[in-house]
Amino acid sequence: MSPFETKSSPDAQIASPSYRLAALDQDFLLSDAQRGVRFLLEYEKAEEALRAWGVRSTVVVFGSARVREDGPARHAHWYAQSRAFGKLCSLEGGALDRNGGQRDNVIATGGGPGIMEAANRGASEAGAPSIGFNITLPHEQLPNPYTTPDLTFRFHYFAMRKMHLAMRAKALVVFPGGFGTFDELFEILTLRQTGKAPEIPVVLVDEAHWRSCIRFEGLVESGMIERRDLELFRFAETAEGVWAQLLARGITKKIEPKIT
């Protein structure tokens, strides 16, 4: 029989991958040729959920996933301050949205444990929503239990995750962390330095720690950055100190009226 002759039953045609609906064809969607489509889907899925929740702006909290509440004294302190900040920012920043309007300064993290968990936990204790932008890793990391389920996302592409972390951010609060924390911090500082991002405040928590890891003045002395670039960030030691820095640099306090 010629390959162009028709059969009495179309079983072979229906079973062919070419007959699958494109939107339901996983082999097609996961192919190299459709990387751009997957990129768009990762953008739009999170964007739609954030719009549905009225999230107009965020305060992004970075820091180590290795910090534990019951860890060494310094780690426990960082965890406690991140938790306290998540609560304070949520209570006074406009995330509660009791009047049905837009939510502002919603806590957003990478969704994992450690400092991220602490910030999301504080927001949860305030009764506010918070966001977890998780990333798929070779060694799977579960989302922490304090992010709002509807606002708990998982990304394959680091670039799209970074875009979502940055695009609504009105401030960046950075606790001590490792390579991932440095990556996110310097990405935002680069965007600020080059004028590709708005003038959002960046606050580094625990000045002694940061100065022990990075000799910022050395970058100026060697001509790698301008002295004015050191004005792109500030330091703070406590949750209250971080919030004071943010208020001093443009964040607006929005305490919801008490319902009696």
Secondary structure by P-SEA (a helix, b strand, c coil): cccccccccccccccccccccccccccccccccaaaaaaaaaaaaaaaaaaaacccccbbbbbbccccccccaaaaaaaaaaaaaaaaaaaccccccccccccccccccccccaaaaaaaaaaaaacbbbbbbccccccccccccccccccbbbbccaaaaaaaacccccbbbbccccaaaaaaaaaaaaaaaaccccbbbbbbccaaaaaaccaaaaaaaaccccccccccccccccaaaaaaaaaacbbbbbbccccc
